[in-house]
Amino acid sequence: MLQTMTAMENLTATDVRRILVEQNAAPSKRRGQNFLIDQGQIRIISSAVLAHSSAAYIEIGPGLGALTRHLLVAGKTVHGIEIDRAFCRYLRDAFSNTRTFHLIEGDALEILASWKEINPFKEEVYLCGNLPYSISTDLLRSTALVPWIPGAVFLTQLEFADRITTPASLSSFAVYMRNFGSWKRLARVGKGAFFPAPTVDSALIEFTRTPVQCIPEVLEKILRSSFQSRRKKLSNSWRLAAERQGLDIEVLLGAAEECSIDTDLRAEEILDTKYYELTRAMSRDA
């Protein structure tokens, strides 16, 4: 079986076209289906995933199995979540004799949500995948909210990756996600590594879970209030939006003073750690 899989590893653009024709399928722009064909980049990505010593991996959107093959050849178990029925047919056939590949057909967002309370695999499972650009935000959030997933390696749009991994608090989403752990950019992946080629470059990012620093639900309310009007100073933004998030503005201002937060600053000028400290203060006073 390994010899067969090794022979299948080097899928070129021509191979991808042929498989798509055979499956009566076409890449979906809506689902962000861009297939990895650069073997050098695939080796870099698989090495980053395999650097984590899990015996099993969950792969979001395996597509035609470019990354999947490398993980299976390395002796790992792969649970692939795929929503596209044509690709599910292909994966079932391609890995029909591979006992360590398990296909989960369905929507990754719904499946991750169903896993929040319990680990169905009864072992540590690491997450990976080439994520569709259009739902990267939702997929990263869903990953973070599954507490038994220790970490992940994802391929995302470059600009999105930089927004998450930069140390500065440039967006509410970045601050929110860093509450769950660290996010690190590993490598840039050019658009030529894919077929069809996307319009922008991608980046490989790594998530390492750490204990949350504050209650996520309260943090989210504070961040929505803070970043509602980015050009306004924090106190004005809160006065406009805090009540809609169920926050008492006077309690919020009092907690900010307690945490030595200058509310004359704009939201992106506040350190992550200050948002977490403020959230803890608000959670205590709730």
DRENPA-3360 file (N, C-alpha, C; in nm, 2 decimals, always signed):
BEGIN
1 = MLQTMTAM = +0.08/-0.12/+0.00/+0.00/+0.00/+0.00/+0.09/+0.13/+0.00 ~ +0.20/+0.13/+0.08/+0.28/+0.24/+0.08/+0.34/+0.27/-0.06 ~ +0.37/+0.17/-0.13/+0.43/+0.19/-0.27/+0.33/+0.26/-0.36 ~ +0.20/+0.22/-0.34/+0.09/+0.28/-0.42/+0.08/+0.42/-0.38 ~ +0.08/+0.45/-0.25/+0.06/+0.59/-0.21/+0.17/+0.67/-0.25 ~ +0.30/+0.62/-0.24/+0.41/+0.70/-0.28/+0.41/+0.74/-0.42 ~ +0.36/+0.65/-0.51/+0.34/+0.68/-0.65/+0.24/+0.78/-0.67 ~ +0.15/+0.80/-0.58/+0.04/+0.90/-0.60/+0.07/+1.03/-0.54;
9 = ENLTATDV = +0.19/+1.05/-0.47/+0.21/+1.17/-0.40/+0.23/+1.29/-0.49 ~ +0.30/+1.28/-0.60/+0.33/+1.40/-0.68/+0.22/+1.44/-0.77 ~ +0.12/+1.49/-0.72/+0.01/+1.53/-0.81/+0.04/+1.66/-0.87 ~ +0.04/+1.67/-1.00/+0.07/+1.79/-1.08/-0.06/+1.86/-1.11 ~ -0.06/+1.97/-1.17/-0.18/+2.04/-1.21/-0.25/+1.96/-1.31 ~ -0.18/+1.89/-1.40/-0.24/+1.80/-1.50/-0.32/+1.68/-1.43 ~ -0.25/+1.63/-1.32/-0.32/+1.52/-1.25/-0.45/+1.57/-1.18 ~ -0.44/+1.69/-1.13/-0.56/+1.74/-1.06/-0.67/+1.76/-1.16;
17 = RRILVEQN = -0.64/+1.82/-1.28/-0.74/+1.84/-1.38/-0.80/+1.70/-1.42 ~ -0.72/+1.60/-1.43/-0.77/+1.47/-1.47/-0.86/+1.41/-1.37 ~ -0.82/+1.42/-1.24/-0.91/+1.37/-1.13/-1.04/+1.44/-1.12 ~ -1.04/+1.57/-1.14/-1.16/+1.65/-1.14/-1.25/+1.61/-1.25 ~ -1.20/+1.59/-1.37/-1.28/+1.54/-1.48/-1.34/+1.41/-1.45 ~ -1.26/+1.32/-1.39/-1.31/+1.18/-1.36/-1.42/+1.19/-1.25 ~ -1.41/+1.28/-1.16/-1.51/+1.29/-1.06/-1.62/+1.39/-1.09 ~ -1.62/+1.44/-1.22/-1.72/+1.53/-1.26/-1.74/+1.65/-1.17;
25 = AAPSKRRG = -1.62/+1.70/-1.13/-1.61/+1.81/-1.03/-1.53/+1.93/-1.09 ~ -1.55/+2.04/-1.02/-1.47/+2.16/-1.06/-1.44/+2.23/-0.93 ~ -1.32/+2.30/-0.92/-1.29/+2.38/-0.80/-1.39/+2.49/-0.78 ~ -1.44/+2.50/-0.65/-1.54/+2.59/-0.61/-1.47/+2.72/-0.55 ~ -1.50/+2.83/-0.62/-1.45/+2.96/-0.56/-1.51/+2.99/-0.43 ~ -1.64/+2.96/-0.42/-1.71/+2.98/-0.29/-1.65/+2.91/-0.18 ~ -1.61/+2.79/-0.20/-1.55/+2.71/-0.10/-1.40/+2.72/-0.09 ~ -1.34/+2.81/-0.17/-1.20/+2.83/-0.17/-1.12/+2.71/-0.20;
33 = QNFLIDQG = -1.15/+2.63/-0.30/-1.08/+2.51/-0.33/-0.97/+2.53/-0.42 ~ -0.85/+2.54/-0.36/-0.72/+2.56/-0.44/-0.63/+2.44/-0.39 ~ -0.59/+2.36/-0.48/-0.52/+2.23/-0.44/-0.37/+2.25/-0.44 ~ -0.31/+2.20/-0.34/-0.16/+2.21/-0.33/-0.10/+2.11/-0.43 ~ -0.01/+2.17/-0.51/+0.06/+2.08/-0.61/+0.21/+2.09/-0.60 ~ +0.26/+2.19/-0.52/+0.41/+2.21/-0.51/+0.46/+2.11/-0.40 ~ +0.53/+2.01/-0.44/+0.58/+1.91/-0.34/+0.67/+1.96/-0.24 ~ +0.75/+2.06/-0.27/+0.84/+2.12/-0.18/+0.76/+2.19/-0.06;
41 = QIRIISSA = +0.66/+2.26/-0.10/+0.57/+2.33/+0.00/+0.49/+2.22/+0.08 ~ +0.45/+2.12/+0.01/+0.37/+2.01/+0.09/+0.46/+1.95/+0.19 ~ +0.59/+1.92/+0.16/+0.68/+1.86/+0.25/+0.70/+1.96/+0.37 ~ +0.71/+2.09/+0.35/+0.73/+2.19/+0.45/+0.61/+2.18/+0.55 ~ +0.49/+2.18/+0.49/+0.36/+2.18/+0.56/+0.35/+2.05/+0.64 ~ +0.38/+1.94/+0.58/+0.36/+1.81/+0.65/+0.47/+1.80/+0.76 ~ +0.59/+1.85/+0.74/+0.69/+1.85/+0.84/+0.65/+1.93/+0.97 ~ +0.58/+2.04/+0.94/+0.53/+2.13/+1.05/+0.42/+2.06/+1.13;
49 = VLAHSSAA = +0.33/+1.98/+1.06/+0.23/+1.91/+1.12/+0.29/+1.79/+1.20 ~ +0.38/+1.72/+1.14/+0.44/+1.60/+1.20/+0.53/+1.63/+1.32 ~ +0.57/+1.76/+1.33/+0.66/+1.80/+1.44/+0.59/+1.78/+1.57 ~ +0.45/+1.77/+1.57/+0.37/+1.75/+1.69/+0.35/+1.60/+1.70 ~ +0.38/+1.54/+1.81/+0.39/+1.40/+1.82/+0.26/+1.32/+1.83 ~ +0.15/+1.38/+1.79/+0.02/+1.31/+1.79/+0.02/+1.18/+1.71 ~ -0.04/+1.08/+1.75/-0.06/+0.96/+1.67/-0.17/+0.98/+1.57 ~ -0.26/+1.07/+1.59/-0.37/+1.09/+1.50/-0.39/+1.24/+1.47;
57 = YIEIGPGL = -0.44/+1.27/+1.35/-0.47/+1.41/+1.31/-0.61/+1.42/+1.25 ~ -0.66/+1.54/+1.28/-0.79/+1.58/+1.21/-0.75/+1.67/+1.10 ~ -0.78/+1.64/+0.98/-0.75/+1.73/+0.86/-0.88/+1.79/+0.81 ~ -0.89/+1.92/+0.82/-1.00/+1.99/+0.76/-0.98/+2.01/+0.61 ~ -1.08/+1.96/+0.53/-1.08/+1.98/+0.39/-0.96/+1.91/+0.32 ~ -0.95/+1.78/+0.33/-0.84/+1.71/+0.26/-0.84/+1.72/+0.11 ~ -0.96/+1.75/+0.05/-0.96/+1.77/-0.09/-0.92/+1.64/-0.17 ~ -0.81/+1.65/-0.24/-0.76/+1.53/-0.31/-0.65/+1.46/-0.24;
65 = GALTRHLL = -0.62/+1.50/-0.11/-0.53/+1.43/-0.03/-0.39/+1.46/-0.04 ~ -0.35/+1.57/-0.08/-0.21/+1.61/-0.10/-0.13/+1.60/+0.03 ~ -0.19/+1.66/+0.14/-0.12/+1.65/+0.27/-0.15/+1.52/+0.34 ~ -0.27/+1.47/+0.31/-0.31/+1.34/+0.37/-0.22/+1.23/+0.35 ~ -0.17/+1.22/+0.22/-0.08/+1.11/+0.18/+0.05/+1.12/+0.27 ~ +0.10/+1.24/+0.29/+0.23/+1.25/+0.36/+0.21/+1.20/+0.51 ~ +0.09/+1.24/+0.56/+0.07/+1.20/+0.70/+0.05/+1.05/+0.71 ~ -0.02/+0.99/+0.62/-0.04/+0.84/+0.62/+0.09/+0.77/+0.60;
73 = VAGKTVHG = +0.17/+0.81/+0.50/+0.30/+0.75/+0.48/+0.39/+0.75/+0.60 ~ +0.37/+0.86/+0.68/+0.45/+0.87/+0.81/+0.39/+0.78/+0.92 ~ +0.29/+0.71/+0.89/+0.23/+0.61/+0.98/+0.13/+0.67/+1.08 ~ +0.07/+0.78/+1.04/-0.02/+0.85/+1.13/-0.17/+0.81/+1.09 ~ -0.26/+0.82/+1.18/-0.40/+0.81/+1.16/-0.45/+0.95/+1.12 ~ -0.54/+0.95/+1.01/-0.59/+1.08/+0.97/-0.74/+1.07/+0.96 ~ -0.81/+1.16/+1.03/-0.96/+1.18/+1.02/-0.98/+1.30/+0.94 ~ -1.02/+1.28/+0.81/-1.04/+1.39/+0.72/-1.19/+1.43/+0.72;
81 = IEIDRAFC = -1.21/+1.57/+0.74/-1.34/+1.62/+0.74/-1.36/+1.69/+0.60 ~ -1.45/+1.64/+0.52/-1.47/+1.69/+0.38/-1.62/+1.71/+0.36 ~ -1.65/+1.83/+0.30/-1.79/+1.86/+0.28/-1.83/+1.83/+0.13 ~ -1.73/+1.84/+0.04/-1.76/+1.82/-0.10/-1.78/+1.67/-0.14 ~ -1.90/+1.64/-0.19/-1.94/+1.50/-0.21/-1.84/+1.44/-0.32 ~ -1.80/+1.51/-0.42/-1.72/+1.46/-0.52/-1.58/+1.42/-0.46 ~ -1.53/+1.51/-0.38/-1.40/+1.48/-0.31/-1.41/+1.36/-0.21 ~ -1.53/+1.35/-0.15/-1.55/+1.24/-0.06/-1.55/+1.11/-0.14;
89 = RYLRDAFS = -1.61/+1.11/-0.26/-1.60/+0.98/-0.34/-1.46/+0.95/-0.37 ~ -1.38/+1.05/-0.41/-1.24/+1.03/-0.45/-1.16/+0.98/-0.33 ~ -1.18/+1.04/-0.22/-1.10/+1.00/-0.10/-1.13/+0.86/-0.05 ~ -1.26/+0.83/-0.06/-1.30/+0.69/-0.02/-1.23/+0.59/-0.11 ~ -1.23/+0.62/-0.24/-1.17/+0.53/-0.33/-1.02/+0.52/-0.32 ~ -0.95/+0.64/-0.31/-0.81/+0.65/-0.31/-0.75/+0.58/-0.19 ~ -0.82/+0.59/-0.07/-0.77/+0.54/+0.05/-0.85/+0.42/+0.10 ~ -0.92/+0.35/+0.01/-1.01/+0.24/+0.05/-0.93/+0.13/+0.12;
97 = NTRTFHLI = -0.81/+0.11/+0.09/-0.73/+0.00/+0.15/-0.64/+0.05/+0.27 ~ -0.66/+0.17/+0.31/-0.58/+0.23/+0.41/-0.66/+0.24/+0.54 ~ -0.62/+0.15/+0.64/-0.70/+0.14/+0.76/-0.68/+0.26/+0.85 ~ -0.58/+0.34/+0.83/-0.56/+0.45/+0.92/-0.62/+0.58/+0.86 ~ -0.69/+0.58/+0.75/-0.77/+0.69/+0.71/-0.91/+0.68/+0.73 ~ -0.97/+0.78/+0.79/-1.11/+0.78/+0.82/-1.18/+0.91/+0.77 ~ -1.28/+0.89/+0.68/-1.34/+1.00/+0.63/-1.46/+1.04/+0.71 ~ -1.47/+1.17/+0.74/-1.59/+1.23/+0.81/-1.65/+1.33/+0.71;
105 = EGDALEIL = -1.77/+1.29/+0.66/-1.83/+1.37/+0.56/-1.93/+1.47/+0.62 ~ -1.90/+1.60/+0.60/-1.99/+1.70/+0.66/-1.92/+1.84/+0.67 ~ -1.99/+1.93/+0.73/-1.94/+2.07/+0.75/-1.85/+2.07/+0.87 ~ -1.73/+2.12/+0.85/-1.63/+2.12/+0.96/-1.68/+2.21/+1.07 ~ -1.75/+2.32/+1.04/-1.79/+2.41/+1.15/-1.89/+2.34/+1.24 ~ -1.99/+2.27/+1.18/-2.09/+2.20/+1.26/-2.02/+2.08/+1.34 ~ -1.93/+2.01/+1.27/-1.86/+1.90/+1.34/-1.78/+1.95/+1.46 ~ -1.70/+2.05/+1.44/-1.62/+2.11/+1.55/-1.71/+2.15/+1.67;
113 = ASWKEINP = -1.83/+2.21/+1.63/-1.92/+2.26/+1.74/-1.97/+2.14/+1.82 ~ -1.99/+2.03/+1.75/-2.05/+1.91/+1.82/-1.94/+1.84/+1.91 ~ -1.82/+1.88/+1.89/-1.71/+1.82/+1.97/-1.67/+1.91/+2.09 ~ -1.73/+2.02/+2.11/-1.69/+2.11/+2.22/-1.69/+2.04/+2.36 ~ -1.78/+1.96/+2.38/-1.80/+1.90/+2.52/-1.72/+1.77/+2.54 ~ -1.70/+1.70/+2.43/-1.64/+1.56/+2.45/-1.55/+1.53/+2.33 ~ -1.44/+1.46/+2.36/-1.34/+1.42/+2.25/-1.39/+1.28/+2.21 ~ -1.44/+1.26/+2.08/-1.49/+1.13/+2.04/-1.38/+1.03/+2.01;
121 = FKEEVYLC = -1.26/+1.08/+2.00/-1.15/+0.99/+1.96/-1.08/+0.92/+2.08 ~ -1.11/+0.97/+2.20/-1.05/+0.91/+2.32/-0.90/+0.91/+2.32 ~ -0.84/+1.00/+2.25/-0.69/+1.02/+2.25/-0.66/+1.16/+2.20 ~ -0.54/+1.21/+2.22/-0.50/+1.34/+2.17/-0.50/+1.34/+2.02 ~ -0.56/+1.44/+1.97/-0.57/+1.45/+1.82/-0.53/+1.60/+1.78 ~ -0.44/+1.61/+1.69/-0.39/+1.74/+1.65/-0.47/+1.78/+1.52 ~ -0.48/+1.91/+1.50/-0.57/+1.96/+1.39/-0.48/+2.02/+1.28 ~ -0.52/+2.01/+1.15/-0.44/+2.07/+1.04/-0.53/+2.09/+0.92;
129 = GNLPYSIS = -0.48/+2.16/+0.82/-0.57/+2.18/+0.70/-0.53/+2.30/+0.62 ~ -0.56/+2.30/+0.50/-0.56/+2.41/+0.40/-0.69/+2.47/+0.40 ~ -0.71/+2.58/+0.48/-0.84/+2.64/+0.51/-0.89/+2.73/+0.39 ~ -1.02/+2.71/+0.36/-1.09/+2.81/+0.27/-1.08/+2.95/+0.32 ~ -1.04/+3.04/+0.24/-1.02/+3.18/+0.29/-1.15/+3.24/+0.34 ~ -1.26/+3.20/+0.28/-1.39/+3.27/+0.31/-1.44/+3.24/+0.45 ~ -1.40/+3.12/+0.51/-1.44/+3.08/+0.64/-1.33/+3.06/+0.74 ~ -1.21/+3.12/+0.71/-1.09/+3.10/+0.80/-1.12/+3.15/+0.94;
137 = TDLLRSTA = -1.19/+3.27/+0.95/-1.22/+3.32/+1.08/-1.30/+3.23/+1.16 ~ -1.41/+3.18/+1.10/-1.50/+3.08/+1.17/-1.43/+2.95/+1.21 ~ -1.34/+2.90/+1.12/-1.28/+2.78/+1.15/-1.17/+2.79/+1.26 ~ -1.10/+2.90/+1.26/-1.01/+2.93/+1.37/-1.08/+2.94/+1.50 ~ -1.19/+3.02/+1.50/-1.26/+3.04/+1.62/-1.32/+2.90/+1.67 ~ -1.37/+2.82/+1.58/-1.43/+2.69/+1.62/-1.32/+2.60/+1.68 ~ -1.20/+2.61/+1.62/-1.09/+2.53/+1.67/-1.05/+2.57/+1.81 ~ -1.04/+2.70/+1.84/-1.01/+2.75/+1.97/-1.11/+2.71/+2.07;
145 = LVPWIPGA = -1.24/+2.70/+2.03/-1.34/+2.67/+2.13/-1.36/+2.52/+2.16 ~ -1.28/+2.43/+2.10/-1.27/+2.29/+2.13/-1.16/+2.27/+2.23 ~ -1.18/+2.26/+2.36/-1.07/+2.27/+2.46/-0.97/+2.15/+2.46 ~ -1.02/+2.04/+2.40/-0.93/+1.92/+2.41/-0.83/+1.91/+2.29 ~ -0.85/+2.00/+2.19/-0.75/+2.01/+2.08/-0.63/+2.09/+2.12 ~ -0.51/+2.03/+2.13/-0.40/+2.09/+2.18/-0.33/+2.20/+2.09 ~ -0.36/+2.19/+1.96/-0.30/+2.29/+1.87/-0.33/+2.25/+1.73 ~ -0.28/+2.33/+1.64/-0.31/+2.31/+1.50/-0.20/+2.38/+1.41;
153 = VFLTQLEF = -0.19/+2.33/+1.29/-0.12/+2.39/+1.18/-0.21/+2.41/+1.06 ~ -0.23/+2.54/+1.02/-0.32/+2.57/+0.92/-0.25/+2.65/+0.81 ~ -0.30/+2.64/+0.69/-0.27/+2.72/+0.58/-0.38/+2.82/+0.55 ~ -0.35/+2.95/+0.56/-0.45/+3.06/+0.55/-0.40/+3.17/+0.45 ~ -0.49/+3.26/+0.42/-0.45/+3.37/+0.34/-0.34/+3.45/+0.42 ~ -0.24/+3.50/+0.35/-0.12/+3.57/+0.41/-0.17/+3.69/+0.50 ~ -0.25/+3.77/+0.44/-0.29/+3.89/+0.52/-0.37/+3.85/+0.65 ~ -0.45/+3.75/+0.64/-0.52/+3.70/+0.75/-0.42/+3.64/+0.86;
161 = ADRITTPA = -0.33/+3.57/+0.81/-0.23/+3.51/+0.90/-0.15/+3.62/+0.97 ~ -0.11/+3.72/+0.90/-0.04/+3.83/+0.97/-0.12/+3.90/+1.07 ~ -0.25/+3.91/+1.04/-0.34/+3.98/+1.14/-0.35/+3.90/+1.27 ~ -0.34/+3.77/+1.26/-0.35/+3.68/+1.38/-0.22/+3.67/+1.46 ~ -0.11/+3.67/+1.38/+0.02/+3.64/+1.45/+0.10/+3.76/+1.49 ~ +0.06/+3.88/+1.44/+0.14/+4.00/+1.48/+0.12/+4.02/+1.63 ~ +0.23/+4.06/+1.70/+0.22/+4.09/+1.84/+0.12/+4.20/+1.88 ~ +0.11/+4.30/+1.79/+0.03/+4.42/+1.82/-0.12/+4.38/+1.82;
169 = SLSSFAVY = -0.20/+4.45/+1.90/-0.35/+4.43/+1.90/-0.41/+4.51/+1.78 ~ -0.40/+4.45/+1.66/-0.45/+4.52/+1.55/-0.60/+4.50/+1.52 ~ -0.65/+4.39/+1.58/-0.79/+4.36/+1.56/-0.85/+4.30/+1.68 ~ -0.99/+4.31/+1.69/-1.05/+4.24/+1.80/-1.04/+4.09/+1.79 ~ -1.04/+4.04/+1.67/-1.03/+3.89/+1.65/-0.89/+3.84/+1.69 ~ -0.79/+3.92/+1.67/-0.65/+3.87/+1.71/-0.64/+3.87/+1.86 ~ -0.70/+3.97/+1.93/-0.69/+3.97/+2.07/-0.77/+3.86/+2.13 ~ -0.89/+3.83/+2.07/-0.98/+3.72/+2.11/-0.91/+3.59/+2.10;
177 = MRNFGSWK = -0.84/+3.56/+1.98/-0.78/+3.43/+1.96/-0.66/+3.41/+2.04 ~ -0.59/+3.52/+2.08/-0.47/+3.50/+2.16/-0.50/+3.47/+2.30 ~ -0.63/+3.48/+2.34/-0.67/+3.44/+2.47/-0.66/+3.29/+2.49 ~ -0.67/+3.21/+2.38/-0.67/+3.07/+2.38/-0.53/+3.01/+2.37 ~ -0.43/+3.09/+2.32/-0.30/+3.03/+2.31/-0.21/+3.12/+2.21 ~ -0.10/+3.07/+2.17/-0.01/+3.15/+2.09/-0.03/+3.11/+1.94 ~ -0.02/+3.21/+1.85/-0.03/+3.20/+1.71/+0.10/+3.24/+1.64 ~ +0.16/+3.16/+1.57/+0.29/+3.18/+1.51/+0.29/+3.16/+1.36;
185 = RLARVGKG = +0.34/+3.25/+1.28/+0.36/+3.23/+1.14/+0.49/+3.15/+1.11 ~ +0.47/+3.04/+1.04/+0.58/+2.95/+1.01/+0.65/+2.98/+0.88 ~ +0.57/+3.00/+0.77/+0.63/+3.01/+0.64/+0.53/+3.08/+0.55 ~ +0.58/+3.14/+0.45/+0.50/+3.20/+0.34/+0.49/+3.10/+0.23 ~ +0.37/+3.09/+0.17/+0.34/+2.99/+0.06/+0.29/+3.07/-0.06 ~ +0.36/+3.08/-0.17/+0.32/+3.15/-0.28/+0.20/+3.10/-0.35 ~ +0.13/+3.18/-0.43/+0.01/+3.14/-0.49/+0.04/+3.03/-0.60 ~ +0.16/+3.03/-0.65/+0.20/+2.93/-0.75/+0.20/+2.79/-0.70;
193 = AFFPAPTV = +0.19/+2.77/-0.57/+0.20/+2.64/-0.51/+0.06/+2.57/-0.53 ~ -0.04/+2.64/-0.58/-0.17/+2.58/-0.58/-0.22/+2.57/-0.73 ~ -0.32/+2.48/-0.75/-0.40/+2.48/-0.87/-0.55/+2.47/-0.83 ~ -0.63/+2.56/-0.88/-0.59/+2.68/-0.96/-0.52/+2.78/-0.86 ~ -0.44/+2.86/-0.92/-0.37/+2.96/-0.83/-0.46/+3.06/-0.78 ~ -0.46/+3.09/-0.64/-0.54/+3.20/-0.59/-0.48/+3.33/-0.63 ~ -0.55/+3.44/-0.59/-0.50/+3.57/-0.63/-0.40/+3.63/-0.53 ~ -0.39/+3.56/-0.42/-0.30/+3.61/-0.31/-0.21/+3.50/-0.26;
201 = DSALIEFT = -0.10/+3.54/-0.19/-0.02/+3.44/-0.13/-0.08/+3.39/+0.00 ~ -0.03/+3.27/+0.05/-0.08/+3.22/+0.18/+0.03/+3.21/+0.28 ~ +0.00/+3.17/+0.40/+0.10/+3.15/+0.50/+0.06/+3.03/+0.59 ~ +0.16/+2.97/+0.64/+0.14/+2.85/+0.73/+0.15/+2.91/+0.87 ~ +0.05/+2.88/+0.95/+0.05/+2.93/+1.09/+0.03/+2.81/+1.19 ~ +0.08/+2.83/+1.31/+0.07/+2.73/+1.41/+0.00/+2.79/+1.53 ~ -0.09/+2.71/+1.59/-0.16/+2.74/+1.71/-0.12/+2.65/+1.82 ~ -0.07/+2.70/+1.93/-0.04/+2.62/+2.05/-0.13/+2.66/+2.17;
209 = RTPVQCIP = -0.21/+2.57/+2.21/-0.31/+2.61/+2.32/-0.24/+2.63/+2.45 ~ -0.28/+2.73/+2.52/-0.24/+2.76/+2.66/-0.37/+2.78/+2.74 ~ -0.36/+2.78/+2.87/-0.49/+2.81/+2.95/-0.54/+2.95/+2.92 ~ -0.67/+2.96/+2.91/-0.73/+3.09/+2.88/-0.70/+3.19/+2.99 ~ -0.68/+3.31/+2.96/-0.65/+3.41/+3.06/-0.77/+3.48/+3.12 ~ -0.89/+3.46/+3.05/-1.01/+3.52/+3.10/-1.13/+3.45/+3.03 ~ -1.25/+3.48/+3.07/-1.37/+3.42/+3.02/-1.39/+3.47/+2.88 ~ -1.39/+3.38/+2.78/-1.40/+3.42/+2.64/-1.53/+3.50/+2.61;
217 = EVLEKILR = -1.64/+3.46/+2.67/-1.77/+3.52/+2.64/-1.77/+3.67/+2.68 ~ -1.71/+3.69/+2.80/-1.71/+3.83/+2.85/-1.61/+3.91/+2.77 ~ -1.49/+3.85/+2.74/-1.39/+3.92/+2.65/-1.45/+3.96/+2.52 ~ -1.53/+3.87/+2.46/-1.59/+3.90/+2.33/-1.68/+4.02/+2.34 ~ -1.76/+4.04/+2.44/-1.85/+4.15/+2.46/-1.77/+4.28/+2.47 ~ -1.66/+4.27/+2.55/-1.57/+4.39/+2.57/-1.51/+4.43/+2.44 ~ -1.46/+4.33/+2.36/-1.39/+4.36/+2.24/-1.49/+4.42/+2.13 ~ -1.61/+4.36/+2.13/-1.71/+4.42/+2.03/-1.74/+4.56/+2.07;
225 = SSFQSRRK = -1.75/+4.59/+2.19/-1.77/+4.73/+2.24/-1.66/+4.82/+2.21 ~ -1.54/+4.77/+2.22/-1.41/+4.85/+2.21/-1.38/+4.88/+2.06 ~ -1.40/+4.78/+1.98/-1.36/+4.80/+1.84/-1.48/+4.84/+1.75 ~ -1.59/+4.87/+1.81/-1.71/+4.91/+1.73/-1.69/+5.04/+1.65 ~ -1.62/+5.13/+1.71/-1.58/+5.26/+1.64/-1.43/+5.28/+1.66 ~ -1.36/+5.22/+1.56/-1.21/+5.21/+1.58/-1.15/+5.35/+1.59 ~ -1.20/+5.45/+1.52/-1.14/+5.59/+1.52/-1.17/+5.67/+1.65 ~ -1.27/+5.62/+1.73/-1.30/+5.69/+1.85/-1.22/+5.64/+1.97;
233 = KLSNSWRL = -1.20/+5.73/+2.07/-1.13/+5.68/+2.18/-1.22/+5.58/+2.26 ~ -1.16/+5.50/+2.34/-1.22/+5.39/+2.40/-1.35/+5.42/+2.48 ~ -1.34/+5.53/+2.55/-1.46/+5.56/+2.63/-1.58/+5.60/+2.55 ~ -1.56/+5.67/+2.44/-1.67/+5.70/+2.35/-1.72/+5.58/+2.28 ~ -1.63/+5.49/+2.24/-1.68/+5.37/+2.17/-1.76/+5.28/+2.27 ~ -1.72/+5.28/+2.39/-1.80/+5.21/+2.49/-1.94/+5.27/+2.51 ~ -1.94/+5.40/+2.52/-2.07/+5.47/+2.54/-2.17/+5.44/+2.43 ~ -2.12/+5.42/+2.31/-2.20/+5.39/+2.19/-2.24/+5.24/+2.18;
241 = AAERQGLD = -2.16/+5.15/+2.23/-2.18/+5.01/+2.20/-2.19/+4.92/+2.32 ~ -2.14/+4.96/+2.44/-2.14/+4.86/+2.55/-2.27/+4.81/+2.60 ~ -2.37/+4.90/+2.60/-2.51/+4.86/+2.64/-2.56/+4.76/+2.55 ~ -2.54/+4.77/+2.42/-2.59/+4.67/+2.33/-2.53/+4.53/+2.35 ~ -2.41/+4.53/+2.41/-2.34/+4.40/+2.45/-2.38/+4.35/+2.59 ~ -2.47/+4.42/+2.65/-2.51/+4.38/+2.79/-2.41/+4.42/+2.90 ~ -2.33/+4.53/+2.87/-2.23/+4.57/+2.97/-2.27/+4.71/+3.03 ~ -2.26/+4.72/+3.16/-2.29/+4.84/+3.23/-2.17/+4.94/+3.21;
249 = IEVLLGAA = -2.19/+5.05/+3.14/-2.09/+5.14/+3.10/-2.01/+5.20/+3.23 ~ -2.08/+5.23/+3.33/-2.02/+5.28/+3.45/-1.93/+5.18/+3.52 ~ -1.98/+5.05/+3.52/-1.90/+4.94/+3.58/-1.77/+4.92/+3.49 ~ -1.79/+4.93/+3.36/-1.68/+4.91/+3.26/-1.58/+5.02/+3.28 ~ -1.62/+5.14/+3.29/-1.53/+5.25/+3.31/-1.45/+5.24/+3.45 ~ -1.53/+5.20/+3.55/-1.46/+5.18/+3.68/-1.36/+5.07/+3.68 ~ -1.39/+4.96/+3.60/-1.30/+4.85/+3.59/-1.17/+4.89/+3.51 ~ -1.19/+4.97/+3.41/-1.08/+5.03/+3.33/-0.99/+5.11/+3.42;
257 = EECSIDTD = -1.04/+5.19/+3.50/-0.96/+5.27/+3.59/-0.88/+5.18/+3.69 ~ -0.95/+5.08/+3.74/-0.88/+4.99/+3.83/-0.77/+4.92/+3.76 ~ -0.78/+4.89/+3.63/-0.68/+4.82/+3.56/-0.58/+4.91/+3.49 ~ -0.59/+5.04/+3.52/-0.50/+5.14/+3.47/-0.50/+5.15/+3.32 ~ -0.62/+5.14/+3.26/-0.64/+5.15/+3.12/-0.68/+5.30/+3.08 ~ -0.60/+5.36/+2.99/-0.63/+5.49/+2.95/-0.74/+5.49/+2.85 ~ -0.86/+5.53/+2.88/-0.98/+5.52/+2.79/-0.98/+5.64/+2.69 ~ -0.88/+5.72/+2.69/-0.86/+5.82/+2.59/-0.79/+5.76/+2.47;
265 = LRAEEILD = -0.74/+5.64/+2.48/-0.67/+5.58/+2.37/-0.78/+5.51/+2.28 ~ -0.74/+5.47/+2.16/-0.82/+5.39/+2.07/-0.81/+5.25/+2.10 ~ -0.90/+5.17/+2.06/-0.90/+5.02/+2.09/-0.77/+4.95/+2.05 ~ -0.72/+4.98/+1.93/-0.60/+4.91/+1.89/-0.47/+4.95/+1.96 ~ -0.48/+5.05/+2.04/-0.37/+5.10/+2.12/-0.36/+5.03/+2.25 ~ -0.45/+4.95/+2.29/-0.45/+4.88/+2.42/-0.39/+4.74/+2.40 ~ -0.30/+4.71/+2.50/-0.23/+4.58/+2.49/-0.33/+4.46/+2.52 ~ -0.30/+4.35/+2.46/-0.38/+4.23/+2.48/-0.40/+4.20/+2.63;
273 = TKYYELTR = -0.29/+4.21/+2.70/-0.30/+4.18/+2.84/-0.39/+4.27/+2.92 ~ -0.41/+4.39/+2.88/-0.50/+4.48/+2.95/-0.64/+4.44/+2.92 ~ -0.67/+4.39/+2.80/-0.81/+4.35/+2.77/-0.84/+4.23/+2.86 ~ -0.74/+4.14/+2.88/-0.77/+4.02/+2.96/-0.78/+4.06/+3.10 ~ -0.70/+4.15/+3.15/-0.72/+4.20/+3.29/-0.85/+4.27/+3.31 ~ -0.89/+4.35/+3.21/-1.02/+4.41/+3.22/-1.14/+4.31/+3.22 ~ -1.12/+4.21/+3.14/-1.23/+4.10/+3.14/-1.24/+4.03/+3.27 ~ -1.12/+4.00/+3.33/-1.12/+3.94/+3.46/-1.19/+4.03/+3.57;
281 = AMSRDA = -1.16/+4.16/+3.56/-1.23/+4.25/+3.66/-1.38/+4.26/+3.63 ~ -1.42/+4.26/+3.51/-1.56/+4.26/+3.48/-1.63/+4.13/+3.52 ~ -1.56/+4.02/+3.50/-1.62/+3.89/+3.54/-1.64/+3.88/+3.69 ~ -1.54/+3.94/+3.76/-1.55/+3.93/+3.91/-1.67/+4.02/+3.96 ~ -1.69/+4.13/+3.89/-1.80/+4.22/+3.93/-1.93/+4.19/+3.88 ~ -1.94/+4.09/+3.79/-2.07/+4.05/+3.73/-2.16/+3.99/+3.83;
% end
